[in-house]
Amino acid sequence: MSPSPVPDDDLPAPPQEIRIPLQAIRGRGAATAMAHRFAKDQRERADDGWGPLRPLGEALGLEHGGAEQAGALNGAVAGGGDGWSDGWDGGDGDSRSSPSPATRVHFETARSALCANDSPDIFFELSVNPYRGCEHGCIYCYARPTHSYLNFSPGLDFETQIVAKHNIAQVLRQELAQPRYVPRLLNIGSATDCYQPVERDLKLTRSVIEVMREARHPFSLITKSSGVERDLDLLAPLAAQRLAAVYVTITTLDATLARRMEPRAAAPHRRLRTIRALAEAGVPVGVSVAPQIPFITEDMEHVLEAARDAGARTAFYTVLRLPWELDALFREWLTVHYPQRATRVMARVQDLHHLTEAQRAAGKAYDSDFVTRMKGSGLWADLLRQRFANTCRRLGLNREREGLDLGQFRPGLLKGQDSLF
């Protein structure tokens, strides 16, 4: 005899989907691997009802030893006597954080090294970037959306999937030796930090500096890493000939905030030591207090004074910019770390860019106009500009970039011979 059918009303209700709340990831800035703007699918984490699983190696009682040699490098920065210590004590700065995904390095054969800049609001005309992506993981980094072109997420992938241009020095040498090349203001590391952790082993930035030295081509570089101290043997002699200048970015002196916002960059006090080391070696050094984030980085005056005391001679700033996917990523970060301030912060970011009511209603938080995108516009941008100008004036900091000597460029040296004239 077949069982009688169960009435629909007596069937248990299907379980509702439970989304996993956003959570900080140890040593990472982004909380998710957000899909990029070209992706057809969007993934979201959901609770399947099972508890958290232990890693297989841990369950089997195995220990993981070292980095994989086939393209994967451990993301931790070790201290040492080579000028490459990040100044952190090993804590993650957030007890709620999840384990960090590993960093992988992919090697790319670069077809060009020099990237021309035609933006009127940027001080350099050419840039060289040995790496795509950056393990420092700064949540506000305007370069994050560029990872979308590589089919990587601007979120976690940007800081865990690093692309290294293994032949960058050879290509640069060829481009500088071209008869039509004219020396212009050039910056190393304008998009991603040229002294991020993988540089310690790969030394691509050092190889670029060696080519610049051969050609006597002036350059500046910008970093948040103490690793730049490793190359003082190259930078100091070049600086003495007005061929090199360095800028160190310090967004805040608050170590807890910096750990959340720039998780694998050197600690603020360590960056101040780097400024001092550069200055004592005779390298002209400036400080960048960019980006300024309302209600988050509110100690600009203290940063400028500490940097001046350490030896910085120049300073500059920009306001927070949120192009493309960076808008949503930054909002996620606020939700994780500063949920009670999130609405207020985003409203003030909109104020800094003087957005119209229509733009605000559409949820826009950034205006890419060349004239205003760096410093903003409107009342709040003017107040920020006055704070910066007054502090620089009081401290004797120059707001102009270091002058370098383009007239010393000798492309013939790259070919093994100098000009006869």
C-alpha positions as CSV (number, residue, x, y, z in Angstrom):
1,M,0.0,0.0,0.0
2,S,1.6,3.3,-1.1
3,P,2.0,6.0,1.5
4,S,-0.5,8.9,1.4
5,P,0.9,12.1,0.1
6,V,2.0,14.8,2.6
7,P,0.0,18.0,2.2
8,D,2.0,20.9,1.0
9,D,1.2,22.9,4.2
10,D,3.0,20.2,6.3
11,L,6.3,20.4,4.3
12,P,9.1,22.1,6.1
13,A,9.9,25.6,4.8
14,P,13.1,25.7,2.7
15,P,16.0,27.2,4.5
16,Q,16.6,30.9,3.8
17,E,20.0,32.0,2.4
18,I,22.1,33.5,5.1
19,R,24.8,35.8,3.8
20,I,28.1,35.8,5.6
21,P,28.7,39.3,7.0
22,L,31.8,41.1,5.8
23,Q,34.8,40.5,7.9
24,A,38.4,41.8,7.9
25,I,41.0,39.5,6.4
26,R,44.3,39.4,8.3
27,G,47.0,41.4,6.4
28,R,44.7,42.4,3.6
29,G,43.0,45.7,2.8
30,A,40.0,44.4,0.8
31,A,37.4,42.2,2.4
32,T,36.3,40.5,-0.8
33,A,37.4,39.5,-4.2
34,M,34.8,41.8,-5.7
35,A,34.1,41.0,-9.4
36,H,35.6,43.5,-11.8
37,R,33.5,45.7,-14.1
38,F,34.0,43.4,-17.1
39,A,32.9,40.2,-15.4
40,K,29.6,38.5,-16.3
41,D,29.1,36.9,-13.0
42,Q,29.1,38.2,-9.4
43,R,29.9,35.9,-6.5
44,E,28.6,36.3,-3.0
45,R,29.6,34.3,0.1
46,A,26.7,32.5,1.8
47,D,26.5,30.2,4.9
48,D,25.9,26.6,3.9
49,G,25.0,25.6,7.4
50,W,28.4,23.9,8.2
51,G,30.7,25.3,10.7
52,P,34.2,26.6,9.8
53,L,36.5,23.9,8.5
54,R,40.1,23.5,9.6
55,P,42.7,23.6,6.8
56,L,43.5,20.1,5.6
57,G,47.2,20.4,6.6
58,E,46.2,21.4,10.1
59,A,43.7,18.6,10.4
60,L,46.4,16.1,9.4
61,G,48.9,17.6,11.8
62,L,51.1,18.8,9.0
63,E,53.1,22.1,9.1
64,H,53.4,24.4,6.1
65,G,57.1,25.2,5.4
66,G,58.1,28.2,3.3
67,A,56.9,29.7,0.0
68,E,56.2,27.7,-3.1
69,Q,59.0,28.2,-5.6
70,A,56.8,27.8,-8.6
71,G,55.6,31.4,-8.8
72,A,54.2,31.8,-5.3
73,L,55.9,34.0,-2.7
74,N,55.1,34.3,0.9
75,G,53.6,37.7,1.6
76,A,55.1,38.3,5.0
77,V,57.9,40.9,5.2
78,A,60.7,39.8,7.4
79,G,63.0,42.1,9.3
80,G,66.7,42.0,8.8
81,G,69.8,44.0,8.3
82,D,69.1,44.9,4.7
83,G,66.9,47.9,5.4
84,W,63.8,45.9,4.8
85,S,61.7,45.8,8.0
86,D,58.2,47.0,8.1
87,G,58.1,48.0,11.8
88,W,55.1,45.9,12.7
89,D,55.2,43.6,15.7
90,G,53.4,40.7,14.0
91,G,49.9,41.5,15.2
92,D,47.1,41.9,12.6
93,G,45.5,44.9,14.3
94,D,42.0,43.4,14.3
95,S,41.0,40.4,16.4
96,R,38.0,39.8,14.1
97,S,40.1,39.1,11.0
98,S,40.1,35.9,9.0
99,P,43.2,34.1,7.7
100,S,44.9,35.8,4.8
101,P,45.1,34.2,1.3
102,A,48.6,33.6,0.0
103,T,50.3,36.0,-2.4
104,R,51.2,34.7,-5.9
105,V,53.6,36.3,-8.3
106,H,53.0,36.0,-12.1
107,F,55.8,36.9,-14.5
108,E,55.1,39.1,-17.5
109,T,57.3,39.9,-20.5
110,A,56.9,43.6,-20.9
111,R,56.6,45.1,-24.4
112,S,57.2,48.6,-23.1
113,A,58.6,50.2,-20.0
114,L,57.8,53.9,-20.3
115,C,54.2,55.0,-19.8
116,A,53.4,58.6,-21.0
117,N,51.2,60.8,-18.9
118,D,49.1,63.5,-20.5
119,S,47.2,64.5,-17.4
120,P,47.7,68.2,-16.6
121,D,47.3,67.6,-12.8
122,I,50.2,65.2,-12.4
123,F,53.7,66.6,-12.1
124,F,55.6,63.9,-14.1
125,E,55.4,63.2,-17.8
126,L,56.6,59.6,-17.8
127,S,56.4,56.7,-15.4
128,V,57.9,53.2,-15.0
129,N,56.0,50.6,-13.0
130,P,57.9,47.3,-12.5
131,Y,54.8,45.6,-11.0
132,R,51.0,45.4,-11.5
133,G,49.1,45.0,-8.3
134,C,50.5,45.7,-4.9
135,E,50.8,43.6,-1.8
136,H,50.7,46.6,0.5
137,G,46.9,46.4,0.0
138,C,46.1,50.0,0.6
139,I,42.3,50.1,0.4
140,Y,42.2,53.6,-1.2
141,C,44.6,52.8,-4.0
142,Y,43.4,54.4,-7.3
143,A,45.3,51.7,-9.3
144,R,43.1,48.9,-8.0
145,P,40.7,49.1,-11.0
146,T,43.6,48.5,-13.4
147,H,43.6,44.9,-12.3
148,S,40.3,44.5,-14.1
149,Y,42.1,44.6,-17.4
150,L,44.0,41.5,-16.4
151,N,40.7,39.6,-15.5
152,F,41.6,39.9,-11.8
153,S,39.5,41.4,-9.0
154,P,40.4,44.9,-8.0
155,G,39.7,43.7,-4.4
156,L,41.7,40.8,-3.0
157,D,43.3,39.9,-6.3
158,F,45.0,43.3,-6.6
159,E,46.9,42.6,-3.4
160,T,47.4,38.8,-3.8
161,Q,48.0,38.3,-7.6
162,I,51.1,40.4,-8.3
163,V,52.4,40.7,-11.9
164,A,56.1,41.3,-12.2
165,K,57.7,42.6,-15.4
166,H,60.8,40.4,-15.4
167,N,62.4,42.2,-18.4
168,I,61.6,45.7,-17.4
169,A,65.2,46.9,-17.2
170,Q,66.1,45.6,-20.6
171,V,63.1,47.2,-22.3
172,L,63.8,50.5,-20.5
173,R,67.3,50.5,-21.7
174,Q,66.2,50.0,-25.3
175,E,63.6,52.8,-25.1
176,L,66.0,55.3,-23.5
177,A,68.5,54.6,-26.3
178,Q,66.1,55.4,-29.1
179,P,67.3,58.4,-31.1
180,R,63.9,60.1,-30.9
181,Y,63.7,59.9,-27.1
182,V,63.8,63.2,-25.2
183,P,64.3,63.1,-21.4
184,R,61.3,64.3,-19.4
185,L,60.3,64.2,-15.8
186,L,60.0,60.5,-14.9
187,N,58.6,58.8,-11.8
188,I,59.1,55.2,-10.7
189,G,56.2,53.5,-8.9
190,S,53.5,55.9,-9.8
191,A,50.8,53.3,-10.0
192,T,51.9,50.5,-7.6
193,D,54.6,50.6,-5.0
194,C,58.0,49.8,-6.5
195,Y,59.3,48.6,-3.1
196,Q,56.4,46.3,-2.2
197,P,57.5,43.0,-0.5
198,V,58.3,41.0,-3.7
199,E,60.9,43.6,-4.7
200,R,63.1,42.3,-1.8
201,D,63.8,39.1,-3.8
202,L,63.1,40.2,-7.4
203,K,65.1,43.5,-7.4
204,L,63.3,44.8,-10.5
205,T,63.2,48.3,-9.1
206,R,66.9,48.2,-8.4
207,S,67.6,47.1,-12.0
208,V,65.5,50.1,-13.3
209,I,67.5,52.5,-11.1
210,E,70.8,51.0,-12.5
211,V,69.6,51.7,-16.1
212,M,68.7,55.3,-15.1
213,R,72.2,55.7,-13.6
214,E,73.9,54.4,-16.7
215,A,72.0,56.9,-18.9
216,R,72.3,59.7,-16.3
217,H,68.5,60.1,-16.5
218,P,66.9,62.0,-13.6
219,F,64.0,60.4,-11.8
220,S,61.8,60.5,-8.7
221,L,60.2,57.6,-6.9
222,I,57.5,57.2,-4.4
223,T,57.0,54.5,-1.8
224,K,55.6,53.5,1.6
225,S,58.3,50.9,2.1
226,S,61.5,50.9,4.1
227,G,63.0,48.8,1.4
228,V,64.1,51.9,-0.5
229,E,67.0,52.1,2.1
230,R,68.5,49.0,0.5
231,D,69.3,51.1,-2.6
232,L,70.9,54.1,-0.9
233,D,74.2,53.0,-2.5
234,L,72.6,54.0,-5.8
235,L,70.3,56.8,-4.8
236,A,72.8,58.9,-2.7
237,P,75.4,59.4,-5.5
238,L,72.6,60.2,-8.0
239,A,71.0,62.6,-5.6
240,A,74.3,64.4,-5.2
241,Q,74.2,65.1,-8.9
242,R,70.5,66.2,-8.9
243,L,69.5,63.0,-10.6
244,A,67.2,61.4,-8.0
245,A,64.6,62.4,-5.4
246,V,62.4,60.2,-3.2
247,Y,58.9,60.8,-1.8
248,V,57.5,58.8,1.1
249,T,53.8,58.5,1.7
250,I,52.5,58.8,5.2
251,T,48.7,59.1,5.4
252,T,48.5,59.0,9.2
253,L,50.6,58.5,12.4
254,D,47.8,56.3,13.9
255,A,49.3,52.8,13.8
256,T,46.0,51.0,14.3
257,L,44.4,52.9,11.4
258,A,47.4,52.4,9.2
259,R,47.3,48.7,9.9
260,R,43.7,48.5,8.7
261,M,44.1,50.9,5.8
262,E,47.6,49.9,4.5
263,P,48.1,46.5,6.0
264,R,51.4,45.5,4.4
265,A,53.0,48.8,4.1
266,A,55.6,49.8,6.7
267,A,54.3,51.2,9.9
268,P,54.1,55.0,10.2
269,H,57.0,55.3,12.6
270,R,59.1,53.1,10.3
271,R,58.5,55.4,7.4
272,L,59.6,58.3,9.4
273,R,62.9,56.4,10.0
274,T,63.2,55.9,6.3
275,I,62.8,59.7,5.7
276,R,65.5,60.3,8.2
277,A,67.8,57.7,6.6
278,L,67.3,59.2,3.1
279,A,67.9,62.8,4.4
280,E,71.0,61.8,6.3
281,A,72.4,60.2,3.1
282,G,71.8,63.4,1.2
283,V,68.8,62.3,-0.8
284,P,66.2,65.0,-1.2
285,V,63.1,63.6,0.3
286,G,59.5,64.8,0.4
287,V,56.4,63.5,2.1
288,S,53.0,62.7,0.6
289,V,50.0,62.9,2.9
290,A,47.8,61.5,0.3
291,P,45.0,60.7,0.1
292,Q,43.1,62.8,2.7
293,I,40.1,60.9,3.8
294,P,37.5,62.9,5.8
295,F,36.8,61.7,9.3
296,I,39.4,59.0,8.9
297,T,42.8,60.6,8.3
298,E,42.5,63.8,10.5
299,D,46.1,64.2,11.6
300,M,47.6,65.9,8.6
301,E,49.4,68.6,10.6
302,H,51.0,66.1,12.9
303,V,52.2,64.0,9.9
304,L,53.7,67.0,8.2
305,E,55.5,68.1,11.4
306,A,56.9,64.6,12.1
307,A,58.1,64.3,8.5
308,R,59.7,67.7,8.6
309,D,61.5,66.8,11.8
310,A,62.7,63.6,10.2
311,G,64.2,65.5,7.2
312,A,61.5,65.9,4.6
313,R,61.9,69.1,2.6
314,T,58.8,69.1,0.4
315,A,55.2,67.9,0.8
316,F,52.0,67.4,-1.2
317,Y,48.6,65.9,-0.8
318,T,45.5,64.8,-2.8
319,V,42.0,64.0,-1.7
320,L,40.4,60.6,-1.8
321,R,39.5,59.5,-5.4
322,L,37.1,56.6,-6.0
323,P,37.2,55.6,-9.7
324,W,35.3,52.5,-11.0
325,E,35.2,49.6,-8.5
326,L,37.2,51.4,-5.9
327,D,34.0,53.2,-4.8
328,A,32.3,49.9,-3.7
329,L,35.5,48.5,-2.3
330,F,36.0,51.5,-0.1
331,R,32.4,51.4,1.1
332,E,33.0,47.7,2.0
333,W,36.0,48.7,4.0
334,L,34.1,51.4,5.9
335,T,31.4,48.8,6.7
336,V,33.9,46.4,8.2
337,H,36.0,48.9,10.1
338,Y,34.0,52.1,10.7
339,P,30.3,51.3,10.2
340,Q,29.1,54.1,12.4
341,R,31.0,56.7,10.3
342,A,30.4,55.2,6.9
343,T,27.5,57.5,5.8
344,R,29.2,60.6,7.2
345,V,32.5,59.8,5.5
346,M,30.9,59.2,2.1
347,A,28.8,62.4,2.3
348,R,31.9,64.4,3.0
349,V,33.8,62.7,0.1
350,Q,31.0,63.9,-2.1
351,D,31.3,67.4,-0.7
352,L,35.1,67.4,-1.4
353,H,34.3,66.7,-5.1
354,H,31.5,69.3,-5.1
355,L,29.0,66.9,-6.7
356,T,25.6,68.0,-7.9
357,E,22.4,66.8,-6.3
358,A,21.8,64.6,-9.4
359,Q,25.3,63.0,-9.0
360,R,24.7,62.4,-5.3
361,A,21.3,60.9,-6.0
362,A,22.9,58.5,-8.5
363,G,25.3,57.4,-5.7
364,K,28.3,58.9,-7.4
365,A,31.2,59.8,-5.0
366,Y,33.9,61.0,-7.4
367,D,34.4,63.4,-10.3
368,S,37.2,62.6,-12.7
369,D,37.6,66.1,-14.0
370,F,41.3,66.9,-14.5
371,V,41.0,70.3,-12.9
372,T,39.5,69.2,-9.6
373,R,40.0,65.5,-9.1
374,M,43.3,65.7,-7.1
375,K,42.5,68.6,-4.7
376,G,38.7,68.7,-4.9
377,S,36.5,71.8,-5.1
378,G,34.0,73.6,-3.0
379,L,34.0,74.7,0.7
380,W,35.5,71.6,2.3
381,A,38.2,71.3,-0.4
382,D,39.1,74.9,0.2
383,L,39.4,74.4,4.0
384,L,41.7,71.4,3.4
385,R,43.8,73.4,1.0
386,Q,44.2,76.2,3.6
387,R,45.1,73.7,6.4
388,F,47.8,72.2,4.2
389,A,49.2,75.6,3.0
390,N,49.3,77.1,6.5
391,T,51.0,74.1,8.0
392,C,53.6,73.9,5.2
393,R,54.3,77.7,5.7
394,R,54.6,77.3,9.4
395,L,57.0,74.3,9.1
396,G,59.0,75.7,6.2
397,L,58.1,72.9,3.9
398,N,58.3,73.5,0.2
399,R,55.2,72.7,-1.8
400,E,57.1,72.5,-5.1
401,R,58.7,69.3,-6.2
402,E,62.4,68.8,-6.2
403,G,64.2,70.2,-9.3
404,L,66.2,67.6,-11.2
405,D,68.7,68.1,-14.0
406,L,67.4,66.8,-17.3
407,G,70.5,68.2,-19.1
408,Q,72.8,65.4,-17.9
409,F,71.0,62.6,-19.9
410,R,73.5,60.6,-22.0
411,P,71.8,57.9,-24.0
412,G,75.2,57.0,-25.6
413,L,76.3,55.5,-22.3
414,L,73.6,52.9,-22.7
415,K,75.3,51.7,-25.9
416,G,78.7,51.6,-24.3
417,Q,79.9,54.9,-25.8
418,D,79.3,58.5,-24.9
419,S,78.7,61.3,-27.4
420,L,81.8,62.7,-29.2
421,F,80.5,66.2,-28.8
